[in-house]
Amino acid sequence: MEYLIELHCHSSETSACSAVSGARLTGIYKQKNYHAITIMDHYYKHFFERLGDIPWEEKIDIFLTGYKNAKTRGDELGITVILGMEIRFNENSNDYLVFGLDENFLYNYPELYNYGAAEFSKFAKTHGLLLVQAHPFRDWMTVINHDYLDGIEIYNAHPWHNSRNNLAQLAYDEQQKKRPFIAAAGSDCHELNHEGRAGIISDTLPKNSAELAALLKSGKYRLYIV
């Protein structure tokens, strides 16, 4: 059997730029015949600072709201919901997809946005995480040393942004000449009718973020692009 997996979508409970709740998102992807979705809600300094002077644990409770609502609905519908995050470090406006984490990790390691890409790259390796740059060639992105990355999103299907996917493909091809490098594709779903435009297809269905990271690292999948 083949499994269709979304690598990049956002819930409105956590990502202010999204208009689709976690539960509704899960239902929509079920109708689109996806077997799993990855909630990549935005993790950045302003999100946590605007929550005020409350303990970090409570801040993560709030951050996880969309994911948990999506997962609860996923358990009811029989679609796997996987935890990820789209992190932005303070150094620039780049966004990175992080695979391989779990809830405990987010509670135990606060304020990860204070890292830069170079420092977080080392940190990620010690914790079994993958760092994949999202839509790396949008207007406000800064080109970094790709040696810090485990991969890039070579196809971002968000219809309202020029992600210059052709440049991402060229950057991926260049890295592939030197080392194994992950190619990701995602819908970057924020609104109704954004869903189900991209993802990956695999012969195995990961149950959690660690298994998804292992799948991406193995390269045993193919891209799905509508």
N, C-alpha and C positions, 0 to 999 in steps of 0.2 A: 504493500500500500504506500501511496505517496501522501505527504502531509504538507499543507500550505501554511506558512508562518509569516506573520507580519512582524517586522523588526523595529517599527518606529511609529508610534501613535501616542496621543496625549489625551488626558482626561481633564474636563473642565473644573473638577473639584480642586485640582492642584495646579494645573497650567492655566494661567489667566488668559492666555491667547486661544484656548480651546473653548468650543461651544458645545461639546458633546460629553455627557457624563460617562463615568467609567462603566456603569451598568448598561447604558444605552449603546456605548461603543461595542461592548462585548456582544450584545444582541445583533447589532448590525453586521459585525464580522461573522457571526454564526450564519446569518442569512447569505453572506457572500461565500460560504463554504470554506472559510479558514478554520484550521484546526488549533491554531495558537496565535496569540497576539502578545506583543511586548510593550508594556506601558513605559514610555520614556519621558516622564514628566520632567519639567525644567527644574534644575537644581542650581541655584546661583545665589549670590550674597544678598541681593535685595529681597528675594522671596523670604529668606529666614529673618532678616533684620526687621522687616515690617511686621513680623509676628510679635515683636516686643520682647520685653525682658521676662521670658519664661524659660524653664529648663529645656536643654537640647532634646531630651526625650519627648517632651510635649511637641516640640517643633517637628520632629520626625513623625510623630503620630499624625500631625496635620498633613505633612508631605505625603504620607502613605494613603491618605483617604481615598483618592481616586483609584489607585491600584487595588486597594482592598474591596472597594465597591465593585470594581470590574471582576475581581477574582470570585467574589461571592456569587455574582451572576453567572460567571463562567462555570462554576461548580454545578449550578442548576441546569445549565444548558449543555454541558459536556464539551466546553471549549477551554483549552489551557490558557491561563493568563500568567505571564512571566514578568518579573520585576526587572526593570532597568532604570537608568536615569540619563538624562541629557544634561551634562554638566557644562557650566561656563566658568572658567577661572577669571580672576580679577584682572589678569594681564591684558586681555583684549576681548573682542566680541565673538571669538570662535566658540562653537558648540561641539561637544564630543559625546558619543554614545558609549555608555559603559555597560558591559556584559559580565556576568559572573558573580554579581553581588547577591546578598540576601538582606532581610530586614535587620538582623543583628549587626551586620556590618555597618549599616547606616547609623544605628544607635551608638555603636562603639567608636566610630571615627568621625568626630564632629568637624564641621566647617571645612569640608574638603575643597571648597572653592578658593581657599587661600593658597592652595598649591598652584603652580604653573604646569604647563603641559610636560616640560622636561622632568620636573620633580615627581609629578603624579605618574609619569610613565614608569619610573623606577618603583614607586610605591605599588602600582598596579601589578607589576610582575611578582612582587613578594606576596601578594594576596590572591593570585590566580585570576585577576581581572583582565579584560580586554578593553583597550582604548581605541575607538574607531571614530575618526572625525566625521561629523555630520556635514552634509552639503558644503564641502570645503571651498567652493569657488563662488559663493554668493558675494555680492558687492562689498559687504562690510567684513568679510572674512580676511584674516591675515595668514598668508602662506608661511607655514612653519617647517622645521626640519622633519620630514616624514619618518626619520629614524625613530622618533619618539612614539610613533603610532603602530598599532597592530593591524590597522586597515583603514580604509576610507569608504564612505558611502558613495559608490560610483553612480547610483541612480536614486535621486530624491524626486518623488512624484508630486510634491506640493504644487498645485496649479497657479498659485499667486506669486511665486518667487522664481527668479531665473537662477537656478542652481548650477548652470553651466556643467551639466553632467558629462559633456564631451571632454572637458578638461579633467574632470575627476577620473574618467576612464583612462586618459593618457597618463596621469600621475600614477594610477594603479599599475598600468602596464610597465612603467619605468621601475617601480619598486619590485615588481614580480621578477624582473631580470636579476635582482640582487638577493632576494630572500622570499620565503613564503609570506604572503600579504593577503589580508582578508578583503574581499569585495562584498559590500553590503548594499541592499536595496530596500527602500521602505516608502510607504505612502506618506509619511509625515502628516498623518490625519489630525486636523484640528476642527473641521467643520463637516456637517453632513454633505455627502457626495464627494468627500475627499478620500473616503475609505476604499480599501481593496484595490489600489492602483499598482502596488508593488509588494515585494517580499521575497521569500526563498521557498524552494520546494526540496524536501528531503525524504529519504526512505525511513527515517526515524523521527519520532516526535519527542522533543525534549520536554521534561516535566518542570524544569526550573531554570533559573538563569545560569547556574553552573553547567548544566547539561547543554544549554544553548551555546555557551561560550566554547565548550568542547566541540560541538558540532561545527561552529564557524571556524575554529582552529584546524579541524580535520580537513576542511574543504570539500566534504562529502555532501554537497548540495548544489543546486543551480538557482540562478536568479529567476524571479517571476516578475515580469513587467507587462502591464496591460497596454 
